[in-house]
Amino acid sequence: MTDSCSSHVVNTRPNPAPCRPQDRGKFEILQKDGSARIGRLHTNHGMLNTPMLLPVVNPNIRTIEPREMWEKYRVDGLITNSYVIWKHDDLSKSALENGVHELINFPGVIVTDSGTFQSYVYGDVEVGVEEIINFQRDIGVDIGTMLDVFGRPEMSREEIESAVEITADRAPISLDLAGDDLLLNGPIQGGLHDDLRALAGKLMGEVNSTNGGFTIHPIGGIVPLMENQRYKDLFRILLSAKSTLPPDRPIHLFGCGHPLLFPMSIALGVDIFDSAAYALFARGNRLLTPTGTVRLDEITEWPCNSSELFNWTPEEVRSLDSKEREKVLARHNLEVTQSELARCREAIRNGKIWQLAEERSHSSAHLREAFLWVLDQLEDPDDGPVGVSSLRMISSTNPIRKGGENLLDDIEDRPHILHLKSLLALRWRIPGSWWDNSTGDPKRVVIIEGSSPPWRENSLHAVISILKETPESIILISTPIGLIPYSLEDVSPWSHIDGSDDIWDCPLDEEEIFDELIELGLSEFPFIRITPDPHSQIEESGIDVIFDWIDRCSIVDKLSVLNGLSPSLGCRLTSEMTTRKSKTKRMVNVYSNGLHIISPRLKDGGISLTLNGAKMINQLSPGTPLNFGEDFTGQELDHPGVAKVMIVDDAIPFVGEGRNVMQGYVLGADPHLIPGQPCLVVDSNGRLVAHGIPITSAREMAFLTKGIAVRVRDGALKNKNN
């Protein structure tokens, strides 16, 4: 067997390229799932691809060599302690002469702490505010940290207030001293007080110098909470701080690095972690896993494998001398940590980060308690900082997504489902007319039970029979997460709930039905419940007009519920509607007066606009969004229209030809804009420039200056001059 502890690291990964000077310190968002985001932070030593971990490296004790972290484990950045380097003469001299990258032997991004944590562990530190900034700058650190005041949980409110104030007072001079050469962390203190965390976020977020503000905002003072598994307090602190922090800066959880906490923390908006857990746990003969910690002396087989452990048995590792054993376990721990972060990033891409967080919550009683507390905040947001962050999380979450939705205990409280149900309650309306051209109120509500998706196959015969018998019928489908109009039967997650077959045989009780009907504005109408006969056949005669009416209702309702277009405008848009259908009778293209305007999406039940559709909608609903920073004085509407993004004049020729809208070129955006749902791109006069899919929320567009704001599907100015 080859001893992996002594293996030589071959330099195969090239050193990172420095970013462009104008991009230094800028953060861009590549993809979002609610508050969770995949991003990139640009530095002089490459990019930090978030969410990510900064492994803590002690300059004096290197359990895993930093170069090995770069080469073998694809670590983009690490964190070390500038106070430790400053305090030791040999380290300080070498760092000042050769730079911290050569001292550590790491080509990637190096972040340093300031000594604040040492003050928590050992008492006062000997270094001053200005001295530690100058030192970090002089040794070539990429991202340094100002000397803040650590707020311990047991401190009085007056002491915590003082910590917040002193930290904020130190911020301007720290930024000035950092200059052009040093990006800087602006820590957020505030103890266990929601209002003080929000105040700290506001103060630190607004501090500016001639070189700009802070690059990253770490949430400080949380290690004592994690040591005691006070995860509810941890998440409360995080949500409170996020309520006032600028969204164009990564959020860093200082001292958090156990994989168990990654999914939930990322779902709530954390971008960066740091920890020495990979080494400290190894020193104590403990293995990290995505679901907790395991002691080496208690196992017979590996509960969580890795490439490092693949050639070892637990007994063989136990037989190694302590230093070799520590290195084996540390390598495993780092690999598991990196693997869990990759799993989280992939979950964001697939719209599954909340589902992953929910699954992980069952691994720990303390984490489960914290998770359930977060659900309570989402379901019933308060008026404070936590409520602000909770509402933003829901409203910025794409309500639909492709793929299946696992039916777990907390499915109804997932942010995207909460968002979808709130949009349904707010925007869905009774049809203005019925398939037989009659008008007036519905005569009844019919609830289809005991039928599983796809309902266009399993229940269509029942739907046709119901409408033939009584055209003025509202048809709803009973699902494990509530009632939905039949017009939205193919919208995910309703149509893609993964569970056993019997989940469709558990109808809602009378009280639940009544509550759902109230939400939909249908409580005044009589209702009946039916279970379709799966063997029934559709009588083909005279049903084309019913099919056409159902198709039109589907498009109008999706434009209304998902995109904010009023039902009346949706009816005008589809007044001359025709369709092209697949072999399975699903709409593929929607036409108006012969022009292709909409493409229903088969994977998630949403809709995509065409350029013709975007032009028609902009004509039906003209206007521009408010400029960023301009106060809204109008009346809030249930149907504010398809969201619009207004761009600067310089960008119009490029975007009009089909180029993406870039952050920093956006003048304003409708606040109801939803990442992942169609939007219109307009100039300052409301003229259509393009249409596309927003990557970020309107609030993020107001702050970000790097990355794509809207991924353009088609430009409206192509061949304009030809």
DADA-V426173 format. One record per residue. RES is the residue in one small letter. BURIAL is I if it has 16 or more other ideal C-beta (glycine too) atoms within 10 Angstrom, else O. Layout:
# DADA-V426173
res=RES burial=BURIAL
res=RES burial=BURIAL
This chain:
# DADA-V426173
res=m burial=O
res=t burial=O
res=d burial=O
res=s burial=I
res=c burial=I
res=s burial=O
res=s burial=O
res=h burial=O
res=v burial=O
res=v burial=O
res=n burial=O
res=t burial=O
res=r burial=O
res=p burial=O
res=n burial=O
res=p burial=I
res=a burial=O
res=p burial=O
res=c burial=I
res=r burial=O
res=p burial=O
res=q burial=O
res=d burial=I
res=r burial=I
res=g burial=I
res=k burial=I
res=f burial=I
res=e burial=I
res=i burial=I
res=l burial=I
res=q burial=I
res=k burial=I
res=d burial=I
res=g burial=I
res=s burial=I
res=a burial=I
res=r burial=I
res=i burial=I
res=g burial=I
res=r burial=I
res=l burial=I
res=h burial=I
res=t burial=I
res=n burial=I
res=h burial=I
res=g burial=I
res=m burial=I
res=l burial=I
res=n burial=I
res=t burial=I
res=p burial=I
res=m burial=I
res=l burial=I
res=l burial=I
res=p burial=I
res=v burial=I
res=v burial=I
res=n burial=O
res=p burial=I
res=n burial=O
res=i burial=O
res=r burial=O
res=t burial=I
res=i burial=I
res=e burial=I
res=p burial=I
res=r burial=I
res=e burial=I
res=m burial=I
res=w burial=I
res=e burial=I
res=k burial=I
res=y burial=I
res=r burial=O
res=v burial=I
res=d burial=I
res=g burial=I
res=l burial=I
res=i burial=I
res=t burial=I
res=n burial=I
res=s burial=I
res=y burial=I
res=v burial=I
res=i burial=I
res=w burial=I
res=k burial=O
res=h burial=O
res=d burial=O
res=d burial=O
res=l burial=I
res=s burial=I
res=k burial=O
res=s burial=I
res=a burial=I
res=l burial=I
res=e burial=O
res=n burial=O
res=g burial=O
res=v burial=I
res=h burial=I
res=e burial=O
res=l burial=I
res=i burial=I
res=n burial=O
res=f burial=I
res=p burial=I
res=g burial=I
res=v burial=I
res=i burial=I
res=v burial=I
res=t burial=I
res=d burial=I
res=s burial=I
res=g burial=I
res=t burial=I
res=f burial=I
res=q burial=I
res=s burial=I
res=y burial=I
res=v burial=O
res=y burial=O
res=g burial=O
res=d burial=O
res=v burial=I
res=e burial=O
res=v burial=I
res=g burial=O
res=v burial=I
res=e burial=O
res=e burial=O
res=i burial=I
res=i burial=I
res=n burial=I
res=f burial=I
res=q burial=I
res=r burial=I
res=d burial=O
res=i burial=I
res=g burial=I
res=v burial=I
res=d burial=I
res=i burial=I
res=g burial=I
res=t burial=I
res=m burial=I
res=l burial=I
res=d burial=I
res=v burial=I
res=f burial=I
res=g burial=I
res=r burial=O
res=p burial=I
res=e burial=O
res=m burial=I
res=s burial=O
res=r burial=O
res=e burial=O
res=e burial=O
res=i burial=I
res=e burial=I
res=s burial=O
res=a burial=I
res=v burial=I
res=e burial=I
res=i burial=O
res=t burial=I
res=a burial=I
res=d burial=O
res=r burial=I
res=a burial=I
res=p burial=O
res=i burial=O
res=s burial=I
res=l burial=I
res=d burial=O
res=l burial=I
res=a burial=I
res=g burial=O
res=d burial=O
res=d burial=O
res=l burial=I
res=l burial=I
res=l burial=I
res=n burial=I
res=g burial=I
res=p burial=I
res=i burial=I
res=q burial=I
res=g burial=I
res=g burial=I
res=l burial=I
res=h burial=I
res=d burial=I
res=d burial=O
res=l burial=I
res=r burial=I
res=a burial=I
res=l burial=I
res=a burial=I
res=g burial=I
res=k burial=I
res=l burial=I
res=m burial=I
res=g burial=I
res=e burial=O
res=v burial=I
res=n burial=O
res=s burial=I
res=t burial=O
res=n burial=O
res=g burial=I
res=g burial=I
res=f burial=I
res=t burial=I
res=i burial=I
res=h burial=I
res=p burial=I
res=i burial=I
res=g burial=I
res=g burial=I
res=i burial=I
res=v burial=I
res=p burial=I
res=l burial=I
res=m burial=I
res=e burial=O
res=n burial=O
res=q burial=O
res=r burial=I
res=y burial=I
res=k burial=I
res=d burial=I
res=l burial=I
res=f burial=I
res=r burial=I
res=i burial=I
res=l burial=I
res=l burial=I
res=s burial=I
res=a burial=I
res=k burial=I
res=s burial=I
res=t burial=I
res=l burial=I
res=p burial=I
res=p burial=I
res=d burial=I
res=r burial=I
res=p burial=I
res=i burial=I
res=h burial=I
res=l burial=I
res=f burial=I
res=g burial=I
res=c burial=I
res=g burial=I
res=h burial=I
res=p burial=I
res=l burial=I
res=l burial=I
res=f burial=I
res=p burial=I
res=m burial=I
res=s burial=I
res=i burial=I
res=a burial=I
res=l burial=I
res=g burial=I
res=v burial=I
res=d burial=I
res=i burial=I
res=f burial=I
res=d burial=I
res=s burial=I
res=a burial=I
res=a burial=I
res=y burial=I
res=a burial=I
res=l burial=O
res=f burial=I
res=a burial=I
res=r burial=I
res=g burial=O
res=n burial=I
res=r burial=I
res=l burial=I
res=l burial=I
res=t burial=I
res=p burial=I
res=t burial=I
res=g burial=I
res=t burial=O
res=v burial=I
res=r burial=O
res=l burial=I
res=d burial=O
res=e burial=O
res=i burial=O
res=t burial=O
res=e burial=O
res=w burial=I
res=p burial=O
res=c burial=I
res=n burial=O
res=s burial=I
res=s burial=O
res=e burial=I
res=l burial=I
res=f burial=O
res=n burial=O
res=w burial=I
res=t burial=O
res=p burial=I
res=e burial=O
res=e burial=O
res=v burial=I
res=r burial=O
res=s burial=O
res=l burial=I
res=d burial=O
res=s burial=O
res=k burial=O
res=e burial=O
res=r burial=I
res=e burial=I
res=k burial=I
res=v burial=I
res=l burial=I
res=a burial=I
res=r burial=I
res=h burial=I
res=n burial=I
res=l burial=I
res=e burial=I
res=v burial=I
res=t burial=I
res=q burial=I
res=s burial=I
res=e burial=I
res=l burial=I
res=a burial=O
res=r burial=I
res=c burial=I
res=r burial=I
res=e burial=O
res=a burial=I
res=i burial=I
res=r burial=O
res=n burial=O
res=g burial=I
res=k burial=I
res=i burial=I
res=w burial=I
res=q burial=I
res=l burial=I
res=a burial=I
res=e burial=I
res=e burial=I
res=r burial=I
res=s burial=I
res=h burial=O
res=s burial=O
res=s burial=I
res=a burial=O
res=h burial=O
res=l burial=I
res=r burial=O
res=e burial=O
res=a burial=I
res=f burial=I
res=l burial=O
res=w burial=O
res=v burial=I
res=l burial=I
res=d burial=O
res=q burial=I
res=l burial=I
res=e burial=O
res=d burial=O
res=p burial=I
res=d burial=O
res=d burial=O
res=g burial=I
res=p burial=I
res=v burial=I
res=g burial=I
res=v burial=I
res=s burial=I
res=s burial=I
res=l burial=O
res=r burial=I
res=m burial=I
res=i burial=I
res=s burial=I
res=s burial=I
res=t burial=I
res=n burial=I
res=p burial=I
res=i burial=I
res=r burial=I
res=k burial=O
res=g burial=O
res=g burial=O
res=e burial=I
res=n burial=O
res=l burial=O
res=l burial=O
res=d burial=O
res=d burial=I
res=i burial=I
res=e burial=O
res=d burial=I
res=r burial=I
res=p burial=I
res=h burial=I
res=i burial=I
res=l burial=I
res=h burial=I
res=l burial=I
res=k burial=I
res=s burial=O
res=l burial=I
res=l burial=I
res=a burial=I
res=l burial=O
res=r burial=I
res=w burial=I
res=r burial=I
res=i burial=O
res=p burial=I
res=g burial=O
res=s burial=O
res=w burial=I
res=w burial=I
res=d burial=O
res=n burial=O
res=s burial=O
res=t burial=O
res=g burial=O
res=d burial=O
res=p burial=I
res=k burial=O
res=r burial=O
res=v burial=I
res=v burial=I
res=i burial=I
res=i burial=I
res=e burial=I
res=g burial=I
res=s burial=I
res=s burial=I
res=p burial=I
res=p burial=O
res=w burial=I
res=r burial=I
res=e burial=O
res=n burial=I
res=s burial=I
res=l burial=I
res=h burial=I
res=a burial=I
res=v burial=I
res=i burial=I
res=s burial=I
res=i burial=I
res=l burial=I
res=k burial=I
res=e burial=O
res=t burial=O
res=p burial=I
res=e burial=I
res=s burial=I
res=i burial=I
res=i burial=I
res=l burial=I
res=i burial=I
res=s burial=I
res=t burial=I
res=p burial=O
res=i burial=I
res=g burial=I
res=l burial=I
res=i burial=I
res=p burial=I
res=y burial=I
res=s burial=I
res=l burial=I
res=e burial=I
res=d burial=I
res=v burial=I
res=s burial=I
res=p burial=I
res=w burial=I
res=s burial=I
res=h burial=I
res=i burial=I
res=d burial=O
res=g burial=O
res=s burial=O
res=d burial=O
res=d burial=O
res=i burial=O
res=w burial=I
res=d burial=O
res=c burial=O
res=p burial=O
res=l burial=I
res=d burial=O
res=e burial=O
res=e burial=O
res=e burial=O
res=i burial=I
res=f burial=O
res=d burial=O
res=e burial=I
res=l burial=I
res=i burial=O
res=e burial=I
res=l burial=I
res=g burial=O
res=l burial=I
res=s burial=O
res=e burial=O
res=f burial=I
res=p burial=O
res=f burial=I
res=i burial=O
res=r burial=I
res=i burial=I
res=t burial=O
res=p burial=I
res=d burial=O
res=p burial=O
res=h burial=O
res=s burial=O
res=q burial=O
res=i burial=O
res=e burial=O
res=e burial=O
res=s burial=O
res=g burial=O
res=i burial=I
res=d burial=O
res=v burial=O
res=i burial=I
res=f burial=O
res=d burial=O
res=w burial=I
res=i burial=I
res=d burial=I
res=r burial=I
res=c burial=I
res=s burial=I
res=i burial=I
res=v burial=I
res=d burial=I
res=k burial=I
res=l burial=I
res=s burial=I
res=v burial=I
res=l burial=I
res=n burial=I
res=g burial=I
res=l burial=I
res=s burial=I
res=p burial=I
res=s burial=O
res=l burial=I
res=g burial=I
res=c burial=I
res=r burial=O
res=l burial=I
res=t burial=I
res=s burial=O
res=e burial=O
res=m burial=I
res=t burial=O
res=t burial=I
res=r burial=O
res=k burial=O
res=s burial=O
res=k burial=O
res=t burial=O
res=k burial=O
res=r burial=O
res=m burial=I
res=v burial=O
res=n burial=O
res=v burial=I
res=y burial=I
res=s burial=I
res=n burial=O
res=g burial=O
res=l burial=O
res=h burial=O
res=i burial=I
res=i burial=I
res=s burial=I
res=p burial=I
res=r burial=I
res=l burial=O
res=k burial=O
res=d burial=I
res=g burial=I
res=g burial=I
res=i burial=I
res=s burial=O
res=l burial=I
res=t burial=I
res=l burial=I
res=n burial=I
res=g burial=I
res=a burial=I
res=k burial=I
res=m burial=I
res=i burial=I
res=n burial=I
res=q burial=O
res=l burial=I
res=s burial=I
res=p burial=O
res=g burial=O
res=t burial=I
res=p burial=I
res=l burial=I
res=n burial=O
res=f burial=O
res=g burial=O
res=e burial=O
res=d burial=O
res=f burial=O
res=t burial=O
res=g burial=O
res=q burial=O
res=e burial=O
res=l burial=O
res=d burial=O
res=h burial=I
res=p burial=I
res=g burial=I
res=v burial=I
res=a burial=I
res=k burial=I
res=v burial=I
res=m burial=I
res=i burial=I
res=v burial=O
res=d burial=O
res=d burial=O
res=a burial=I
res=i burial=I
res=p burial=O
res=f burial=I
res=v burial=I
res=g burial=I
res=e burial=I
res=g burial=I
res=r burial=O
res=n burial=I
res=v burial=I
res=m burial=I
res=q burial=I
res=g burial=O
res=y burial=I
res=v burial=I
res=l burial=I
res=g burial=I
res=a burial=I
res=d burial=I
res=p burial=I
res=h burial=I
res=l burial=I
res=i burial=I
res=p burial=I
res=g burial=I
res=q burial=I
res=p burial=I
res=c burial=I
res=l burial=I
res=v burial=I
res=v burial=I
res=d burial=I
res=s burial=O
res=n burial=O
res=g burial=O
res=r burial=O
res=l burial=I
res=v burial=I
res=a burial=I
res=h burial=I
res=g burial=I
res=i burial=I
res=p burial=I
res=i burial=I
res=t burial=I
res=s burial=I
res=a burial=I
res=r burial=I
res=e burial=I
res=m burial=I
res=a burial=I
res=f burial=I
res=l burial=I
res=t burial=O
res=k burial=I
res=g burial=I
res=i burial=I
res=a burial=I
res=v burial=I
res=r burial=O
res=v burial=I
res=r burial=I
res=d burial=O
res=g burial=I
res=a burial=I
res=l burial=I
res=k burial=O
res=n burial=O
res=k burial=O
res=n burial=O
res=n burial=O
